[in-house]
Amino acid sequence: MWAEKRDGSALQEFLKEIGCDGVDAVLVTRQVAGCSLGEAQEMFFTARCRVEALAVHNGLVQSLERSQSDV
């Protein structure tokens, strides 16, 4: 599938369909695409099918930032 299109969004849709999410999806993306961890994370978080995962991630980061400002 990757060899045909080299489309990060299509790869994420495929991974989501087979139940591969979160860190596992990022690591699989890295292996399949032969890219860096940062590039794999970008493919994961910018795919339309991963909007919910991005929202959860952003909420967690915001919570961590707020907790750091309370210290």
C-alpha positions, 0 to 999 in steps of 0.5 A, a space after each residue: 500500500 505504501 509502495 503504491 501511493 506514498 501517501 501519509 494520510 492513506 497510510 494512517 487511514 489504513 492503520 486506523 482501520 486495522 486498529 493500529 493507533 497512538 504510539 504503535 501507529 507512529 512507530 509503524 509509520 516510521 518503519 513503513 515510510 523509512 522516516 524519522 520519528 518527528 516525520 512519523 509523528 507529523 504524518 500521524 497528527 496531520 492525517 484527517 482521520 487522526 483529528 481526535 488523537 490530535 485533540 487529546 494530545 493537545 489537551 494533554 500538552 496544555 494540561 502539562 503546561 498549566 501544571 508547570 506554571 503552577 509550580 
